[in-house]
Amino acid sequence: MSEKSKTKKMTIEESFDYLDEALEKIEDEDIPLEEAFAVYEGAMKVLKDCGKQIDAVEKKVKVLEKNGTLSELEEMGD
């Protein structure tokens, strides 16, 4: 992760791109073990933040009811 992206909160899309790149690095057989762990650690932090962002977005989702009113999206299984 570059210094700029450490100071700026990534969007969900940027997080997905970062995680894709991290996965490619970790899958590289020539990566030293220490570097692989560092990449993994960074990816887990990004994944945690991305999960929080997705949760926040889900809470904002509204469903337009048939009668035209808005209501919160209900949890799956409710």
N, C-alpha and C positions, 0 to 999 in steps of 0.2 A: 504494500500500500504506500503510495507516495505521501510526502509530508503534507501536501495540500489536502488530500482526502482524509488525513488523520484529523485535521482541524475543522473540516467541513462535514456536516452530517450528510451521508450518502442517501440518495433516493432509493426506493425499493429496486428500481431497474439497475442502478449503479451497483447496488449490493449483489444482485444476481450476477452481473458481469464480473464483479470481483470474485465471487464464489466459484464461478466457472473457471476463471484464470487460476485460482488457488488449487482447484481440483486437478487441472492440467499439470501444474507444477508438482503436486504431490504424487501424481501417477508417473512422473518421469523417473525412470529407474536410475538415472545418474545423479539425482539430487542427494546431497549429503543428509544424513539422518537429522542433524541439528537444524538444518534449514527446513526440512520437511516439518519438523515439530513447530518451528517458528511460523511457518505458513499456516499450519493447522490451527495454531493458537489464534492468529489473526482472523482466520476464517470463522472460527467459533464466536469471536466477539462480534463480527459483522453479522453472522447468522442470528445471534441473540437480539441485536438491535433491529434487524430486519423483521424478526418475529414480533417485536413490540410495535413496529410501524404497521405491520399487517393487522395486528389486533386493533390498533387505533382506527384504521380504515374500516374494518368490519363493524366497529361500533357506530360509525357515522353513516353506514348504509341504511337507506330508507326504502320502504316498500310502499308503492302507491296502491292504496286500497281501491277496491271497485267503486266506492262512493266518493273518491277523490281526496280522501284524507291521507296523511302520511303517518306511518307508524314505524317504530324500530324493527329492524329485521330480527326475527326470533331465531334462537339457537337451533341448530339441527337437532332433531329428536324431540323438540318441545311440541 
